[in-house]
Amino acid sequence: MRLSRRRVIVGVVALVVLVLAARSVIPTVALLVVFIVSDWRWLQQAAQGRKHLFFETDYAKLLAACRTLSRRTVTDESRSRPYFEVYLGKRDPETLSFQPMILDLKPARVFTDFHGGGEVCIELMPGLEWFGVMAFPEGNEGHESVKLIEGLWYVDSEYCDPYPEYMSRINDIAEKGRQWRARRAAARAQTPQPE
């Protein structure tokens, strides 16, 4: 079979179009894959932080740590900063001095003076469908999605009336966490302490 000049030209043009299309599609697909992988990683880390919050965190100690951070950031030069990157991209060096109770949650960001009243917001999952924990200063009971103790609340952008199944799921997790911590505290109280 002999190739005609027309077929060679059509083949070359098709090859050039294919190469140009690939050059524009491959970076877009690669960027999409990077976003999906990073979102999955953040989702996994945030879910671990939420589980740690509900099942392992001493709420009184976390609230005290947040209030200490709030007082510190209101009185020093960092008060002009609305938030600190912790495990989201490049970590802000100031976060190395945050108390372990805060860092154990592996927050993406920590916001100080969140509403202008000294609140601290520990954002576990960043983005539009974010969740975390909000600590309020002394004398302010606070208000958000799920009350953990007075002044400390779990907050979730998806925790609202249009999503009753989600609200129920979060309430169940919070209640299981309360029961788990109560059983663990009772077991510690019954264990004889060495003298």
C-alpha positions as CSV (number, residue, x, y, z in Angstrom):
1,M,0.0,0.0,0.0
2,R,1.3,3.3,-1.0
3,L,0.8,6.4,1.2
4,S,-0.5,9.4,-0.6
5,R,0.7,12.9,0.2
6,R,-2.7,13.8,1.6
7,R,-2.7,10.9,4.1
8,V,0.8,11.8,5.3
9,I,-0.3,15.4,5.8
10,V,-3.5,14.4,7.6
11,G,-1.5,12.0,9.8
12,V,1.1,14.6,10.7
13,V,-1.6,17.2,11.5
14,A,-3.5,14.6,13.7
15,L,-0.2,13.7,15.5
16,V,0.5,17.4,16.1
17,V,-3.1,18.0,17.4
18,L,-2.8,14.9,19.6
19,V,0.6,16.1,21.1
20,L,-0.8,19.6,21.8
21,A,-3.9,18.2,23.4
22,A,-1.9,15.9,25.6
23,R,0.4,18.8,26.6
24,S,-2.7,20.7,27.8
25,V,-4.6,17.8,29.3
26,I,-1.8,16.0,31.2
27,P,-0.9,18.9,33.5
28,T,-4.6,19.5,34.3
29,V,-5.1,15.8,35.1
30,A,-1.9,15.8,37.2
31,L,-3.1,18.8,39.1
32,L,-6.4,17.2,39.7
33,V,-4.7,14.1,41.0
34,V,-2.6,16.2,43.4
35,F,-5.7,17.9,44.7
36,I,-7.5,14.6,45.2
37,V,-4.6,13.0,47.0
38,S,-4.0,16.1,49.2
39,D,-7.7,16.4,50.1
40,W,-7.8,12.6,50.9
41,R,-4.7,13.1,53.2
42,W,-6.3,16.1,54.9
43,L,-9.6,14.3,55.3
44,Q,-7.8,11.3,56.9
45,Q,-5.8,13.5,59.3
46,A,-8.8,15.6,60.2
47,A,-10.9,12.4,60.9
48,Q,-8.1,11.2,63.2
49,G,-8.0,14.6,64.9
50,R,-11.8,14.5,65.4
51,K,-11.6,11.0,66.9
52,H,-8.8,12.1,69.2
53,L,-10.9,15.1,70.3
54,F,-14.0,13.0,71.1
55,F,-12.3,10.0,72.6
56,E,-9.0,10.9,74.1
57,T,-8.9,14.7,74.8
58,D,-9.2,16.0,78.3
59,Y,-11.5,18.9,77.6
60,A,-10.6,20.9,80.7
61,K,-6.9,20.8,79.8
62,L,-7.6,21.7,76.1
63,L,-9.7,24.6,77.2
64,A,-7.0,25.8,79.5
65,A,-4.4,25.5,76.8
66,C,-6.6,27.5,74.4
67,R,-7.2,30.2,76.9
68,T,-3.4,30.4,77.6
69,L,-2.8,30.7,73.9
70,S,-5.5,33.4,73.6
71,R,-4.0,35.4,76.4
72,R,-0.5,35.1,74.9
73,T,-1.5,36.1,71.4
74,V,-3.6,39.1,72.7
75,T,-0.7,40.4,74.6
76,D,2.2,39.9,72.1
77,E,3.0,41.1,68.6
78,S,1.3,38.0,67.0
79,R,-2.2,39.4,67.7
80,S,-2.1,41.1,64.3
81,R,-2.0,37.6,62.8
82,P,-5.5,36.0,62.4
83,Y,-4.3,32.5,62.2
84,F,-1.3,30.1,62.3
85,E,-0.6,27.3,59.8
86,V,0.2,24.2,61.7
87,Y,-0.2,21.1,59.5
88,L,-1.4,22.8,56.4
89,G,1.5,23.6,54.1
90,K,4.4,25.5,55.5
91,R,4.3,25.5,59.3
92,D,4.5,28.8,61.1
93,P,7.4,28.7,63.6
94,E,5.3,30.2,66.4
95,T,3.2,26.9,66.5
96,L,6.2,25.0,67.8
97,S,5.5,26.6,71.2
98,F,1.8,25.7,71.2
99,Q,0.8,23.4,74.0
100,P,0.7,19.6,73.2
101,M,-3.0,19.5,74.0
102,I,-3.6,21.6,70.9
103,L,-1.0,20.0,68.7
104,D,-2.2,16.5,69.5
105,L,-5.3,17.2,67.4
106,K,-3.1,17.8,64.4
107,P,-4.9,21.0,63.4
108,A,-4.5,22.4,59.9
109,R,-4.7,26.0,61.3
110,V,-5.2,27.6,64.7
111,F,-7.2,30.9,64.7
112,T,-6.8,33.3,67.6
113,D,-9.3,36.0,68.4
114,F,-11.6,34.3,66.0
115,H,-14.7,36.6,66.5
116,G,-12.8,39.4,68.1
117,G,-13.5,38.3,71.6
118,G,-10.4,36.2,72.4
119,E,-11.8,32.9,71.0
120,V,-9.5,30.2,69.7
121,C,-10.6,28.1,66.8
122,I,-8.6,24.9,66.1
123,E,-9.5,24.0,62.5
124,L,-9.0,20.3,62.0
125,M,-10.5,20.1,58.4
126,P,-9.9,23.2,56.3
127,G,-12.0,24.2,53.4
128,L,-15.7,24.9,52.7
129,E,-16.8,21.8,54.7
130,W,-14.6,22.5,57.7
131,F,-14.7,21.3,61.3
132,G,-12.8,21.8,64.4
133,V,-13.1,23.0,68.0
134,M,-13.8,26.5,69.4
135,A,-12.6,27.7,72.8
136,F,-14.1,30.8,74.4
137,P,-12.6,33.0,77.0
138,E,-13.6,32.8,80.7
139,G,-17.0,34.1,81.4
140,N,-18.2,33.2,77.8
141,E,-20.0,29.9,77.6
142,G,-19.9,30.0,73.8
143,H,-22.2,28.6,71.2
144,E,-21.5,26.3,68.2
145,S,-22.4,22.8,67.0
146,V,-21.8,20.4,70.0
147,K,-21.0,21.5,73.5
148,L,-18.1,19.6,74.9
149,I,-17.9,21.5,78.2
150,E,-18.7,25.1,79.1
151,G,-16.5,27.3,77.0
152,L,-15.4,24.5,74.6
153,W,-17.5,23.5,71.6
154,Y,-17.1,21.3,68.5
155,V,-17.9,23.3,65.4
156,D,-18.8,21.9,62.0
157,S,-20.0,23.6,58.9
158,E,-22.1,20.6,57.9
159,Y,-23.8,20.4,61.3
160,C,-27.1,22.1,60.4
161,D,-30.7,21.3,59.9
162,P,-30.5,20.4,56.2
163,Y,-28.2,17.4,57.2
164,P,-30.1,15.7,60.0
165,E,-28.3,12.3,59.4
166,Y,-24.9,14.0,59.7
167,M,-26.0,15.8,62.9
168,S,-27.2,12.5,64.4
169,R,-23.9,10.8,63.5
170,I,-21.8,13.6,65.1
171,N,-24.0,13.6,68.2
172,D,-23.6,9.8,68.4
173,I,-19.8,10.1,68.1
174,A,-19.7,12.8,70.8
175,E,-21.9,10.7,73.1
176,K,-19.8,7.6,72.6
177,G,-16.7,9.7,73.4
178,R,-18.3,10.9,76.6
179,Q,-19.1,7.4,77.7
180,W,-15.6,6.1,76.8
181,R,-13.9,8.9,78.7
182,A,-16.2,8.3,81.7
183,R,-15.4,4.6,81.8
184,R,-11.7,5.3,81.5
185,A,-11.8,7.8,84.3
186,A,-13.8,5.4,86.5
187,A,-11.2,2.6,85.8
188,R,-8.4,5.0,86.7
189,A,-10.1,5.9,89.9
190,Q,-10.5,2.2,90.9
191,T,-6.8,1.4,90.1
192,P,-4.7,1.6,93.3
193,Q,-2.1,4.3,93.0
194,P,1.5,3.5,94.0
195,E,2.7,5.3,97.1
